[in-house]
Amino acid sequence: MRAIIPAAGFGTRLKPHTFSLPKVLLNVGGKPILGHIIDKLLSEQIYNATFVVGYLGEKIVEYVRKYYPELNSSFVTQEIALGLGHAIQVAV
């Protein structure tokens, strides 16, 4: 099984926190939101994930590769933000 993690949004409503950090890397409970998501995937024995990135996507790639090397991860870029459905379409 492969999870699709849409993480391409701008985080407009979370500015100024998202000027230099994508919203999925904002800390909640001492850990980035994305860390909580990946931890849940791994606890459910899902080791394959495709991340749809966009705004500041390189920071997401760095985070996943650094902190979750055991995850078989791939990354696709949503060049134009056309919503969640489009993000899923880009991933498949």
C-alpha atoms as one frame of an Amber mdcrd trajectory, in Angstrom:
protein
   0.000   0.000   0.000   1.171   3.517  -0.797  -0.036   6.624   0.996  -0.478
   9.909  -0.836   0.339  12.932   1.321  -0.787  16.251  -0.181   1.587  18.922
   1.143   1.666  21.552  -1.597  -0.458  24.314  -0.073   0.732  27.842   0.589
  -0.598  28.023   4.138  -2.039  31.461   3.445  -4.200  31.523   6.570  -1.183
  30.673   8.720   0.972  33.609   7.678   3.352  34.920   8.959   4.329  31.449
  10.240   4.470  30.061   6.711   6.646  32.728   5.110   9.716  30.508   5.448
   8.239  27.116   6.368   5.549  25.014   4.683   2.501  24.495   6.879   3.117
  20.749   7.255   6.428  21.567   8.949   4.881  23.807  11.600   5.253  22.329
  15.084   2.254  20.962  16.934   2.898  19.165  20.199   6.662  19.469  19.816
   6.828  17.908  16.351   6.084  19.044  12.800   2.592  18.155  11.595   4.154
  15.993   8.894   6.047  14.028  11.551   2.767  13.114  13.246   1.342  11.968
   9.902   4.379   9.853   9.027   4.528   8.335  12.513   0.901   7.225  12.102
   1.651   5.694   8.708   4.591   3.751  10.106   2.555   2.571  13.104   0.033
   1.168  10.608   2.895  -0.537   8.733   2.610   1.703   5.694   6.164   2.204
   4.480   5.537   3.679   1.027   4.437   7.271   0.551   4.184   9.789  -2.249
   4.353  13.410  -1.156   2.791  16.066  -3.343   4.861  19.182  -2.769   4.759
  22.722  -4.052   5.513  25.831  -2.012   8.881  25.357  -0.246   8.778  21.709
  -1.289  12.536  21.277  -0.926  12.156  21.723   2.842   9.646  18.877   2.938
  11.978  16.630   0.941  14.873  17.438   3.295  12.773  16.769   6.395  11.450
  13.401   5.208  14.836  12.158   4.008  16.601  13.285   7.185  14.142  12.072
   9.822  12.444   9.145   8.061  15.081   7.340   5.972  13.220   4.052   6.513
  10.226   5.387   4.589  10.178   4.529   0.895   9.275   8.032  -0.193   8.770
   9.675  -3.550   8.012  13.302  -4.286   6.002  14.907  -7.062   5.538  18.620
  -7.597   2.164  20.245  -8.094   3.332  23.082 -10.343   0.026  24.972 -10.261
  -2.124  24.914  -7.126  -5.452  23.632  -8.451  -6.769  22.045  -5.276  -6.690
  18.750  -3.436  -8.234  16.677  -6.228  -5.593  17.887  -8.641  -2.862  17.111
  -6.097  -4.069  13.508  -5.881  -4.232  13.293  -9.672  -0.627  14.529  -9.882
   0.423  11.777  -7.454  -1.172   8.901  -9.349
